[in-house]
Amino acid sequence: MPIDYSEDGAIVTIRINRPEARNALDEDDSAALGQAFERFRTDDHARVAILTGVGPLAFCAGGDLKRMLPARQLRVRAGGDLGPSLGGITRAPRIDKPLIAAINGDCVGGGLEIALCCDVRIAVPHARFGFPEIKWSILPGAGGTQRLPRTIGVSRATRLLLTGDLIAAEEALAWGLISQVVSAPSLAGEVSALATKLASYSPLALHTLKRAIYEGLEGRLTEGLRLEAELAAMLLRSADAEEGLQAFRERRAGEFRGI
């Protein structure tokens, strides 16, 4: 299967399994990845997802240009649009549960666009990042021109997008494109530990926190502060907040139900 889906309690792992193609996606693979994300999104028992690629070379090399691009060209030349978003999430509302990208190798083109939809990105030292599409007169059309400037700033993003250059993991870390660099043997353990920590928290609180961050970034600071206050008050009225306060008083871990 090009997309592997596994569950370990409340933690889901989604693996792009096309190492022979550097985990590039054709339209069928992209649809399968979208189905995996939708399965995670609608499963009330799943709280955190890890997205990664199979093999040591690539997290995801983006769209399989030899197989995906011709179909898209035909569609747009016939008056249609680009078609479904890459992996079902790049032009869709954010999933309200935490997504962790375990970047096991190169993360370029559409692969970086998918990674930018994740909340946390942890990479191995040999991973490289960038958008080479300009070299083939193609626009990163799955969110790259919009999410990259919002993540690392306009100046750095413009340089990457205009040149098609790739940057190393350490530079990506310095720019804020990723949150951590770990050795390849440590990647699975580091990501699993983070996923386990997040899965122990209130899913309602995590969802609310994501809303505050991402919806707040879409508007002015005053609007974001107003949204933050509204969401904080809403969360304090929840059963999970009551359980959290009780757990704090009793010096124990909370048992959260997402209500």
N, C-alpha and C positions, 0 to 999 in steps of 0.2 A: 504494500500500500504506500502511496506517495506521502500520505499524512497519517502518522501514528497517534493514537489517543489512548492514554492510560490514566488510571485513577489510583490514588493512594490516600484513602480517607477523604479529607476535604480538599486535597491538592490534586490538580490535573496537570499532566504533562503532555504537551502537543509537540510532536517532532516532525519536521520536514524531512522526508526520507527519499531524497533523490541525490545521493552523494556523487553519482556518476555525472550529474549535470550541475555540480556545485550547488545543489538544492535550489536551482532555479525552478520557477513555476510556469507551467502552461495554463491555459484557461481551465482545464479540468482540475488540475492540481489546486489552482486558486479557489475554485468553487469548493473543493473538498476541505481546504483550510478554512474557508468561510463557514462551512457546516460544522467543523470542529469548534470554532469560536462560538457559534450559535448554541451548540450543545452545552458548552461550558456556561454561557450566559443564562440559559434557561434552567439549569440544574440547581435547584435550591440547596443541595448538599455540597456543591462545589464552591469553594470560597476563594481560591487563588489558583492561577494558571501559570505554568512555566512554558515558554515557547523557546525551542532550540532547533538546531539542525543536526543531522547525522553526519559523522565523519569529522576529521580534523581540519579540513580546508575551508569550509564555508558555512556560515549561519544560513545565509540565503543570498544568491547572486541576482535576485530580482526576478523579473519576468523572463521566461525563455524566449528570447527575441526571434529565434528561428521558427518557433511554433506559435507564439502568441502575437507577434507584431503583424504578420501578414493578415491574420483574421481581423485585427483591429483596423488596419488600413482599409481593407475592403468595406468594413462597416461604416467608417467615417466618410469614405469617398462616396458611399451610397446615401449619405445624408443622415446616418445614425450617429450615436454618441460613442464614447469610449467603451461602453459596456460596464459590467459589474466592477466594483472596486476591488483592488488587489487583496486577496485574503478575506474579503467581505467586511473589512474594517477601516480601510484607508479613506473612504469618503462617507463613512457612516458615523452615527453618534458613538461616543466612547462606551465601551463595556463598563458597567458600574462596579466591577470587581477588580482587584489588583491583577495586573499582568506583568510578569517578569520575563525579560528577554535574556536568556543565557547564550551569549554570543560566542560560539565555539570556533569561529573563523571569520572570513571576510563577510562584511555586511554592507552590500553596495546596491545602488539602484533601488528597485522595488523592495529589496530586502531591508534596506535602511528605512524606507517609507513605512514598512510594517513595524520595524523596531521602534520607530518614533511614536507609534500608537501604544506602545507599552509604557508602563509607569516607571519601571526600573530597568536599566540596561547594564549588565555585568559582562565583561569581555575578557578573553584571553589575550596575552601580550602580542601574539602574531596576527590578531584580527586587524583588518583595514576597513576604512569607512569612506564613503563618498558617492557621488552621483556622476558616473561617466557618460550619461546619456547625450550630453552636448556633442560628444565626439562623433555621434551618428545622426546628428540633427534631430534629436528626439527631446521632448520636454519631460522631466519627471512629473507625470500627470496623476500620481496617486498620493498627493499631499506633500511631496518633497519641497516644492517652492514655498509652501505655506508653513509647514511644521518646523523645518530646519531653521529659518530665521527666528521663529519664536523660541527655539531651544538654545541656539548658540549666538544669536545676534545677527543683524543684517549684514555687517561687514564681512564676518567670517563665512557666513552662509553664502553670500554672493560670490566670494572667491571660490568656494568649493563647487558651486553650481556652474559658474562660468568656465572654469578651467577643466572640470572633470577629473581633477586630481584626487588621489586617495590619501588619507592621513592615517598614521599609525595609532594604535590604541592609546599610547601615552599622551599623544597630542589631543585625541578625542576626549580623554579624561580631563586634560587641562582646560579644554574649551567647554566642558559641561555637557558634551554630547552623550557620554556614558557616566555612570556613577562610581564604577569600581573596575579595576583590572586585577585579575587573579591568575595564578598559574593554571595551565590546562588540566593537570590532575586534580586541582582544587575546585574547579568550576562547579561541578555537580553538587559537591558538598556545601559550598557557600550558598548556592542558589536554593538548595533544599532547606538549609537552616533558615534563610530569610522567608521562604514560603511557609514554613512551619510556624514561625513567629507571627506572620500576618494572619494565618488561618486561625490562630488562637484569639484574635481580637474580634470585636463585634463587627459582623458584616455590615450592619446598618451604619456604624461609625465610619467604616472604611468607605462605603458608598458616599456618605455625606461629605467626608473629607475630600474625596475626588471631585465632587460637585463644587465645593468651595474653591479648590485650586483651579480647575480647568474653566469653569464658568466665570470665575473671577477674572481670569486672564483675558477673557473676551471683551471686557468692558473697561471703563475708567476705574481708577482706584476707589473713588467714592461709591460707585456701584458695587464693587467687589466687597468693600467693607460692610455695606448694607446687606448684601447676600450672606456674608459670613455671620453676621449677627442673627439673621433669620434662621440660618441652618443650625447655629449653635443652640438657639432657644428650642428649635424643633427637636434636636437630639436630646436635650436635657429632659424633655417630656417623655422620652422613650423608656420602655422596660429595661432595655440594655444599659442605659445610663444608670438607672436605679440599681441594677445588678452590679455594675462597675463600682459604684460608690459603696455598696455593701461589701463587695469583695475587698476594696481598699481598707475598709474599717476592720475586716476580719483577717487581713493580711493573707489572702489566698488568691488563686487565679480565678478570674471571672468565668462564668458559664453563660455564654451569650447565644441568643436565639434569633437575633436579627429583627427584633420588634421593639 
